[in-house]
Amino acid sequence: MQLISIQSSNAPAVPLSPPTPGGGRQCRILVIDDDRSVRQAFTWTLQDLDCLVVAAAGLADALAQMIRMEFTPDAVIVDFHLDDGASGFEVIRLLRRLFSVDLPAVIITGDTAFSDSDEMMAETVRCLSKPVGYSDLGGLIAGIRIGIDPAR
């Protein structure tokens, strides 16, 4: 299994990728993580998996980028512990209310005591433990693509 572990000081803003060959539309993923190297690694991996990505350090930055890019995510990947004190669950709840949909969501965490929490089960959120492998993200994206409405 290939692990994502990249040190980078590149800016988190992500340019749009070219359209998907064959006419289908790309999966749009919002990544929120306060660690720049994690954001960049997820961005590169998700782009390699033919996704459009908006990556941000926090919710305010994510909302600003989504408005600027007219970007509506198909799914969100959020770190459990964010620098501003918010939890990934709080961010997911706010995004689900904003979009009025049960947005597919994944919490990523390095906290080994966290997995399978009651809160995660109640919120229908999947959990991935860091480090997250390429095949983990590939399987996640394959599952998300099944539920995408091409007209959206």
N, C-alpha and C positions, 0 to 999 in steps of 0.2 A: 504494500500500500504506500503510495506517495503521500508524504506529509507536507502541509503548507507551512513554511517557515522562512519568511522573507524579511530582511531589514531594508527599509527604504524611507527616504525623506520626501518622496514625491507627493504632490498635492492630492487630496482625496477626490477632487472633482473628476468625473469620468466622461470622456466624449462618447457620443452615440456610436454604436457599431453599425456596420453596413447591414442592409436587409438580409433576412434569412433566404438562402437559395431555395427555390421550389415554391415560393409564394406564401408560405406560412409566416406567421409573425413571431418575432422573438419573445421569449419569456422576459418580463420586466421584473427585476429584483431590486429591492431596497435593502442596503446593508447599513446597519448602524452599530459602530464599535468605536470606542474612544481611543483605541490603539491604532495609530496610523499604519503600522506595518501589517496588522491583521486586515484592516480595510483594503489595503493595496493587494495583499495576497488573495483575498476573496474576490476582489474586482478582476484581477488577471485570470483567476481560475474560472469565474463565472463567464467572463468574456470568451474564454477558450471553449466553454460549453455553449456558446452562441446565445448569450443573454445580454440584454441591455441592463446596465447597472447604474444606480445612483448610490454612492457611498458617502456617509457622513459620520461625524463624531458624535452628534446628538440630534435630538428631535427637531430643534429649531433650524439647524443647518439642513437637515433632510427636507423639511417642509419648504424652505427657501429654494433649494435645488429643484424639487419636484414642481413647484410653481413656475420657476424660470424655464424648465425644460418641458412643461406640460406633460409630466410623467405620472402615470397612475400605475402603481406596482401590482403585479400578479401575486407577489409573496414578499415577505419581509424576513430578514435574518438579523437578529438583534442580540448584542452582548447582554448577559444577565446583569452585570454591574457596570453602570455608566458613571463617568467622572462627575456629572452634575448631580449625583445622588439618586437619580431616577433608576428604577429597575426596568429590565427589558419587558416585564409584564405590563408595567404602566404605559410604556411606549406602544406596545401592541394593542392594548385596550383603546388608547386614544386614536390610533390609526384605524382600527376597526370602526369606531364611532364616526370618524371623519369620512370614511368611504362607505359607511352603511352596509358593510359586508363582512362576513366571517373570513377575513383575509388570512390565507395560509401563513403560518408563522413558525419560526424556529428560533429558539433561544440557544446561544452558544455560551459555554461557560468552562472555566478552568476549575471551578469549584466541584470537587468530586462528591461532596455531601449533598449536592443539589438534585441530582437526577431523580426522576419519577416523583416529584413533589406533588402534593394535593393541588396546589395552585396551578401547576402545569396541566394536570389532568382536567381541572375545571375549566381552564381556558382553551382547551384543545390545541395545545402548543407542543411541538416536537422539541426535544432537547438533543443537542450534539455537544460532546465534550471536546475541549481543545486538547491537543491539536486536531483539527478537522482534516481528513484526507480528501484527496481529489475524488476518489470513488464514492465517498460519503456525499459530497456535493453533487456528483453526477447522478446518483440515485435520487437525491432530493429533487433535483431539477426535472428528471424524467417524470416523477410523480406529479409535480406541479403542472407540467406541460399537458398532462392528460386532462386536467380540469380547466384549461384556458378556453375562454370564449373567443373565437377568432374575430368576432365582430367588435369586441371591446377595444 
